[in-house]
Amino acid sequence: TKIAPEVPARDIKIDINTKKIMAAHGMGSSSKAQKFLASEVVRQSDPYVPMQQGMLKNQRTIAGDGSQIVYTQPYAHYQYYGQVMAGRAPKEYTGDELTYNGAPMRGARWTERMLADKRNEIENNVEAYIRRG
């Protein structure tokens, strides 16, 4: 049996209203706070990202305006969703769950799990960054 979950490819939505935070502190349309937020998400996510040799967690980029974080390894997608894929390209999900070194901290959906744990800390850090101006 093949399972193909209906999930967007590499799209992660973060529900933090940076425009509202920036406007409340007179930051206008600067992307400095957005860049800081992206770097903070990467930093806080680091202990949650699967790691065997470190390639996945260390090979990621942040867009110049801070609007996007991309894990660049070709296996990032299936690692994020935690499902074994098999066959020739395009591979298909097998329905089997991946096992992770360093679990349960490291594993699938690392950004979502990190935000569940660290959302308030990230919001406070972004607010402090904006206040420092």
Sine and cosine of phi, psi and omega as CSV:
sin_phi,cos_phi,sin_psi,cos_psi,sin_omega,cos_omega
0.00,0.00,0.73,-0.68,0.01,-1.00
-0.97,-0.25,0.72,-0.70,0.02,-1.00
-0.90,-0.43,0.83,-0.57,0.05,-1.00
-0.84,-0.54,1.00,-0.04,-0.04,-1.00
-0.89,0.46,0.56,-0.83,0.03,-1.00
-1.00,0.07,1.00,-0.03,-0.02,-1.00
-0.70,-0.72,0.56,-0.83,0.04,-1.00
-0.94,0.34,0.56,-0.83,0.00,-1.00
-0.98,0.21,0.95,-0.32,0.10,-0.99
0.92,0.40,0.17,0.99,0.03,-1.00
-1.00,0.00,0.83,-0.56,0.04,-1.00
-0.81,-0.58,0.82,-0.57,0.01,-1.00
-0.97,-0.23,0.78,-0.63,0.04,-1.00
-0.95,-0.32,0.85,-0.53,-0.10,-0.99
-1.00,-0.05,0.90,0.44,0.08,-1.00
-0.82,-0.57,0.84,-0.54,-0.08,-1.00
-0.99,0.11,1.00,0.10,-0.04,-1.00
-0.93,0.37,-0.52,0.85,0.01,-1.00
-0.89,0.45,-0.65,0.76,0.02,-1.00
-0.91,0.41,-0.69,0.72,0.03,-1.00
-0.89,0.46,-0.72,0.70,-0.02,-1.00
-0.90,0.44,-0.70,0.71,-0.01,-1.00
-0.89,0.45,-0.61,0.79,0.00,-1.00
-0.91,0.42,-0.34,0.94,-0.04,-1.00
-0.89,-0.46,0.32,0.95,0.10,-0.99
0.92,0.38,0.49,0.87,-0.04,-1.00
-1.00,0.05,-0.14,0.99,0.01,-1.00
0.87,0.49,-0.68,-0.74,-0.08,-1.00
-0.98,-0.22,0.31,0.95,0.01,-1.00
-0.87,0.50,0.59,-0.81,0.05,-1.00
-0.99,-0.14,0.12,0.99,0.01,-1.00
-0.86,0.50,-0.68,0.73,0.00,-1.00
-0.93,0.38,-0.60,0.80,0.04,-1.00
-0.90,0.44,-0.68,0.74,0.04,-1.00
-0.90,0.45,-0.67,0.75,0.04,-1.00
-0.89,0.46,-0.70,0.72,0.03,-1.00
-0.84,0.54,-0.73,0.69,-0.01,-1.00
-0.88,0.48,-0.69,0.72,0.00,-1.00
-0.92,0.39,-0.55,0.83,0.04,-1.00
-0.93,0.37,-0.65,0.76,0.05,-1.00
-0.89,0.46,-0.69,0.72,0.04,-1.00
-0.88,0.48,-0.75,0.67,-0.03,-1.00
-0.87,0.49,-0.73,0.68,-0.03,-1.00
-0.95,0.32,-0.47,0.88,0.00,-1.00
-0.97,0.22,-0.38,0.92,-0.12,-0.99
-0.73,0.68,-0.74,0.67,-0.01,-1.00
-0.94,0.35,-0.17,0.99,-0.03,-1.00
-0.99,-0.13,-0.32,0.95,-0.08,-1.00
-0.96,0.29,0.72,-0.69,0.04,-1.00
-0.82,0.57,0.61,-0.79,-0.03,-1.00
-0.53,-0.85,0.84,-0.54,0.19,-0.98
-0.92,-0.40,-0.84,0.54,0.07,-1.00
-0.93,-0.37,-0.13,0.99,0.06,-1.00
0.99,-0.14,-0.04,1.00,-0.04,-1.00
-0.88,0.47,-0.71,0.70,-0.05,-1.00
-0.89,0.45,-0.79,0.61,-0.10,-1.00
-0.94,0.34,-0.43,0.90,-0.04,-1.00
-1.00,-0.08,-0.17,0.99,-0.03,-1.00
-0.93,-0.36,0.98,0.21,0.04,-1.00
-0.62,-0.78,0.43,-0.91,-0.01,-1.00
-0.80,-0.60,0.46,-0.89,0.10,-0.99
-0.91,-0.41,0.77,-0.64,0.03,-1.00
-0.84,0.54,0.49,-0.87,-0.04,-1.00
-0.80,0.59,-0.54,0.84,0.02,-1.00
-1.00,-0.09,0.04,1.00,0.03,-1.00
0.98,0.19,0.17,0.98,-0.09,-1.00
-0.99,0.14,-0.21,0.98,-0.11,-0.99
-0.48,-0.88,0.61,-0.79,0.12,-0.99
-0.88,-0.48,0.81,-0.59,-0.03,-1.00
-0.83,-0.56,0.83,-0.55,0.14,-0.99
-1.00,0.06,0.88,-0.48,-0.27,-0.96
-1.00,0.00,-0.14,0.99,0.00,-1.00
-0.93,0.36,0.60,-0.80,-0.06,-1.00
-0.89,0.45,-0.34,0.94,-0.01,-1.00
-0.99,-0.10,0.10,0.99,-0.06,-1.00
-0.86,0.52,-0.65,0.76,-0.05,-1.00
-0.86,0.50,-0.80,0.60,-0.05,-1.00
-0.95,0.30,-0.46,0.89,0.10,-0.99
-0.91,0.42,-0.65,0.76,-0.02,-1.00
-0.89,0.45,-0.66,0.75,-0.04,-1.00
-1.00,0.04,-0.16,0.99,0.16,-0.99
0.95,0.32,0.45,0.90,-0.02,-1.00
-0.87,-0.49,0.68,-0.73,0.07,-1.00
-0.93,0.37,0.69,-0.72,0.09,-1.00
-0.90,-0.44,0.51,-0.86,-0.03,-1.00
-0.57,-0.82,0.23,-0.97,0.04,-1.00
1.00,-0.07,-0.04,-1.00,0.03,-1.00
-0.99,0.13,0.35,-0.94,0.00,-1.00
-0.88,0.47,0.69,-0.73,-0.08,1.00
-0.97,0.23,0.80,-0.60,-0.04,-1.00
-0.92,0.39,0.33,-0.94,0.01,-1.00
-0.83,-0.56,0.50,-0.86,0.04,-1.00
-0.93,0.37,0.64,-0.77,0.00,-1.00
-1.00,-0.07,-0.31,0.95,-0.08,-1.00
1.00,-0.08,-0.15,0.99,0.03,-1.00
-1.00,0.07,0.62,-0.79,0.02,-1.00
-0.99,0.14,0.60,-0.80,0.11,-0.99
-0.96,0.27,0.45,-0.89,0.17,-0.99
-0.94,-0.35,0.59,-0.81,-0.13,-0.99
-0.86,-0.52,0.65,-0.76,0.19,-0.98
-0.93,0.38,0.71,-0.71,0.02,-1.00
0.99,0.13,0.15,0.99,0.05,-1.00
-0.92,0.40,0.44,-0.90,0.14,0.99
-1.00,0.06,-0.15,0.99,-0.02,-1.00
-0.90,0.43,-0.78,0.63,0.01,-1.00
-1.00,0.07,0.72,-0.69,0.01,-1.00
0.20,-0.98,-0.26,-0.97,-0.07,-1.00
-0.88,0.47,0.41,-0.91,0.07,-1.00
0.76,0.64,0.73,0.68,-0.11,-0.99
-0.86,0.50,-0.61,0.79,-0.01,-1.00
-0.93,0.36,-0.68,0.73,0.01,-1.00
-0.88,0.47,-0.69,0.73,-0.02,-1.00
-0.93,0.37,-0.62,0.78,0.04,-1.00
-0.89,0.45,-0.69,0.72,0.00,-1.00
-0.89,0.45,-0.57,0.82,0.05,-1.00
-0.89,0.46,-0.56,0.83,-0.02,-1.00
-1.00,0.02,-0.56,0.83,-0.24,-0.97
-0.86,-0.52,0.13,0.99,-0.07,-1.00
-0.79,0.61,-0.75,0.66,-0.04,-1.00
-0.90,0.44,-0.65,0.76,0.02,-1.00
-0.88,0.47,-0.68,0.73,0.02,-1.00
-0.90,0.44,-0.73,0.69,0.03,-1.00
-0.85,0.53,-0.69,0.72,0.02,-1.00
-0.90,0.43,-0.64,0.77,0.01,-1.00
-0.91,0.41,-0.65,0.76,0.03,-1.00
-0.91,0.41,-0.69,0.73,0.03,-1.00
-0.87,0.49,-0.68,0.73,0.03,-1.00
-0.90,0.44,-0.63,0.78,0.04,-1.00
-0.87,0.49,-0.71,0.71,-0.02,-1.00
-0.91,0.41,-0.66,0.75,0.01,-1.00
-0.88,0.47,-0.59,0.81,0.03,-1.00
-0.92,0.38,-0.42,0.91,0.10,-1.00
0.89,0.45,0.00,0.00,0.00,0.00
